[in-house]
Amino acid sequence: MSTKAPEHIIFSPEDLRKLQQVELDMLLEADRICEKYNIKYCLCGGTLLGAARHKGFIPWDDDIDIIMLRPEYEKFFEACKTELGKDFFLQDNRTDPYYRWGYAKLRRNGSEYIRAGQEHMHYRTGIFIDIFVLDNVSDNPVLRRIDSTTCFLIRKIMWSEAGKVCSNNPLLRLWYRCLSNISTRWLFSVLDSIKNRNNKKKTALVRNMLFPVPKRGGFGFYHDWFTNLTKLEFENHSLSAPVEYNDYLTVKYNDYMQMPPPEKRQGNAPVSAIRFPGGELRKL
């Protein structure tokens, strides 16, 4: 009896560990630049959870997440123009006109990493780590809700280029196809107007404008979580983390020290093609 081809590449434990090592090299490159130029960043998301619970990668995790406040990221962006090693590429909508996501990535040149369902998209690919950039959230409760709704709509429109192919619902695919014609340059200009207005003064909360905030977090995370930093061990390296990482992780994951059931121990997104640096392309 024939079997249906898998919808994504299944990583062996050896390949997953190899991927983690490439990502760790990128994290250390970002850390090197931040240390040299006194730029504040910290681990976040599953990477921070891994540091707190495992002192390294969550065993099944397939990516790395770091986070910066907007002024720190702009310093990092400028430093990378001259400091970033030749093996790496800093990707956001300013360095890649086809890039549609609301957070930056540090890519490994000479590698390949394509998300399943996004093969048709034209942005630069390659193994990466995510860099989440935080902007201020208005202290005005009315503006806060308006901005939140606007950012939600923009995020859906940005996703439409992928959704028009990978959505399971044919009506949604048609709707996403229509939305994908909206200019990303205009969408980013709307985002910039929100950021520029809110970043004029310090506010209580911050968030990445195009990434969902956990319901427990309300409209964002506390600004001071990302300015008061300490060090945590991650894969035998001492790297930046919020002093109040327990509060952040509790908002993000609730009882974060509790291991998930075995069926939920899996990576973040399916991949249809991968090439490690110096290796051969593997794809479905």
C-alpha positions in Angstrom: 0.0 0.0 0.0 1.4 3.4 -1.0 1.8 6.1 1.7 1.3 9.8 1.3 4.4 11.8 1.1 5.1 13.9 4.2 4.0 17.5 4.1 7.3 18.6 5.6 10.8 17.4 6.3 11.2 15.2 9.4 14.4 16.1 11.2 16.4 13.3 12.7 17.8 14.0 16.2 21.2 14.5 14.6 19.9 17.0 12.0 17.9 18.9 14.7 21.1 19.2 16.8 23.0 20.4 13.7 20.4 23.0 13.1 20.6 24.2 16.7 24.4 24.5 16.5 24.1 26.7 13.3 21.5 28.9 15.1 23.7 29.1 18.2 26.6 30.4 16.1 24.2 33.2 14.8 23.1 34.0 18.4 26.8 34.3 19.4 27.4 36.6 16.5 24.5 38.8 17.5 25.8 38.7 21.2 29.3 39.7 20.1 28.0 42.8 18.3 25.7 43.8 21.1 28.5 43.4 23.7 30.9 45.5 21.5 28.5 48.3 20.9 26.8 48.2 24.3 23.4 47.2 22.8 20.8 45.8 25.2 19.1 42.6 24.0 17.9 39.5 25.7 16.7 36.0 25.1 13.0 35.6 24.8 10.2 33.1 23.9 11.2 29.5 23.8 14.9 30.4 23.9 14.5 32.1 27.3 12.3 29.2 28.4 15.1 26.8 27.4 17.6 28.8 29.3 15.5 28.8 32.5 14.4 25.2 32.3 17.2 23.4 30.4 20.1 25.8 30.5 20.1 25.5 26.7 17.7 24.6 23.9 14.4 23.0 24.7 15.4 19.6 23.3 12.8 19.7 20.4 13.1 23.4 19.7 14.2 24.4 16.1 14.7 28.1 16.4 16.2 30.9 18.5 14.4 34.1 19.6 16.0 37.3 20.9 14.3 40.7 21.6 15.3 44.3 21.7 13.6 47.6 22.3 13.4 49.8 19.2 16.3 52.2 20.0 18.5 49.2 20.7 17.6 47.5 17.5 18.3 50.7 15.5 21.8 50.7 17.0 22.2 47.0 16.1 21.0 47.7 12.6 23.6 50.4 12.1 26.4 48.3 13.7 25.6 45.4 11.4 26.4 47.5 8.3 30.1 47.3 9.1 30.4 44.7 11.9 28.3 41.8 10.8 30.3 38.8 9.6 30.2 37.8 5.9 28.4 34.6 6.7 25.3 36.5 8.0 22.6 38.7 6.6 20.3 41.0 8.7 16.8 40.8 7.2 14.0 43.2 7.7 11.8 45.2 5.3 14.6 47.7 4.7 17.2 45.2 3.6 14.8 42.8 1.7 11.9 44.5 -0.2 10.1 41.1 -0.4 10.1 40.6 3.4 6.6 40.8 4.9 7.0 39.9 8.6 7.0 42.4 11.4 10.2 41.2 13.1 13.8 40.9 11.9 15.8 37.8 11.2 19.5 37.1 11.2 20.1 34.7 8.3 23.0 32.3 7.6 24.4 32.9 4.2 25.2 29.7 2.2 22.3 27.8 3.8 18.6 27.2 2.9 15.5 27.0 5.1 12.1 27.3 3.4 8.9 27.1 5.4 6.3 24.7 3.9 3.7 26.6 2.0 6.0 29.6 1.5 8.0 28.2 -1.4 6.5 30.8 -3.8 7.5 33.8 -1.8 10.5 35.8 -2.9 12.1 37.0 0.3 15.7 35.8 1.0 15.8 32.4 2.8 18.3 30.5 4.9 18.7 29.2 8.4 17.8 32.1 10.8 17.2 33.4 14.3 14.3 35.7 15.0 14.9 39.2 16.4 11.7 40.7 17.9 11.7 44.5 18.0 9.6 46.1 20.7 7.8 49.4 20.2 5.9 51.4 22.8 2.2 50.8 23.4 0.1 54.0 24.0 -0.9 54.7 27.6 -4.2 56.1 26.2 -6.7 53.2 26.5 -8.6 54.3 23.4 -5.5 54.6 21.2 -4.2 51.3 22.6 -7.3 49.5 21.4 -7.3 51.2 18.0 -3.6 50.4 17.5 -4.1 46.8 18.5 -6.9 46.3 16.0 -4.9 48.1 13.3 -1.9 45.9 13.9 -4.0 42.8 13.9 -5.5 43.7 10.5 -2.0 44.5 9.1 -0.7 41.2 10.3 -3.4 39.3 8.5 -2.8 41.3 5.3 0.9 40.6 5.6 0.2 36.9 6.0 -2.0 36.8 3.0 0.9 36.1 0.6 1.4 32.8 2.4 -2.3 32.3 3.2 -3.4 32.4 -0.4 -1.5 29.1 -0.9 -1.4 27.3 2.4 -4.9 28.0 3.9 -7.1 24.9 3.9 -10.2 26.9 3.2 -10.7 27.7 -0.5 -12.8 30.8 0.4 -10.0 32.0 2.7 -7.4 31.4 0.0 -9.5 33.6 -2.4 -9.8 36.3 0.3 -6.1 36.2 1.0 -5.3 36.4 -2.7 -7.3 39.7 -2.8 -5.5 41.0 0.3 -2.1 40.1 -1.0 -2.4 42.8 -3.6 -2.3 45.5 -1.0 1.1 47.3 -1.0 3.4 46.2 1.7 5.2 49.6 1.4 1.9 51.3 2.4 1.3 48.8 5.2 4.7 49.4 6.7 4.2 53.2 6.4 1.0 52.8 8.5 3.0 50.8 11.1 5.7 53.4 11.1 3.2 56.2 11.9 2.0 54.2 14.9 5.5 53.5 16.1 6.7 57.1 15.6 3.7 58.4 17.6 4.1 56.0 20.5 7.9 56.0 20.7 8.1 59.8 21.4 8.0 59.0 25.1 8.4 56.1 27.4 5.2 54.1 28.1 4.4 51.4 30.6 4.0 48.6 28.0 5.8 47.6 24.8 5.1 45.0 22.1 6.1 43.7 18.7 3.5 45.3 16.6 2.9 42.3 14.3 3.2 39.4 16.7 0.4 38.3 19.0 0.5 39.2 22.7 -0.6 36.3 25.0 -4.0 37.0 26.5 -2.4 37.0 29.9 -0.3 39.9 28.7 -3.2 42.2 27.8 -1.8 44.8 25.3 1.9 44.2 25.8 4.8 43.4 28.2 6.2 45.7 30.8 8.9 48.0 29.3 11.2 47.6 32.3 11.5 43.9 31.7 13.7 44.6 28.8 16.0 47.2 30.4 16.8 45.5 33.6 18.9 42.5 32.5 20.9 39.7 34.0 22.8 36.7 32.6 21.5 33.1 32.2 23.4 30.0 31.0 22.5 28.9 27.5 24.4 26.0 25.9 27.4 26.8 28.1 27.4 30.5 27.3 26.3 33.3 29.6 23.7 35.4 27.7 21.4 38.3 28.5 18.0 37.7 30.0 15.4 39.8 31.9 16.0 40.0 35.6 12.3 39.4 35.9 12.3 36.5 33.4 10.0 34.5 35.8 7.3 37.1 35.3 7.8 37.3 31.5 7.7 33.5 31.1 4.6 33.2 33.3 2.8 35.7 31.2 4.0 33.9 28.0 3.6 30.3 29.1 1.9 30.2 32.5 3.4 27.2 34.4 6.5 27.2 32.2 8.6 24.8 34.3 6.0 22.1 33.6 7.0 19.9 30.7 4.4 19.6 27.9 2.9 16.1 27.1 5.0 14.1 24.6 2.6 14.8 21.7 3.2 18.5 22.0 7.0 18.3 22.0 7.7 19.5 18.5 9.2 22.3 16.6 7.6 25.6 15.6 6.9 25.3 11.8 7.1 22.7 9.0 10.0 23.0 6.6 10.0 21.9 2.9 13.7 22.5 2.1 16.9 22.8 4.1 20.6 23.1 3.4 23.2 23.3 6.1 26.3 25.5 5.3 28.5 23.6 3.0 25.9 20.8 2.6 23.5 19.7 -0.1 20.0 20.9 -0.5 17.3 18.5 0.9 13.7 19.1 -0.1 10.4 17.3 -0.5 
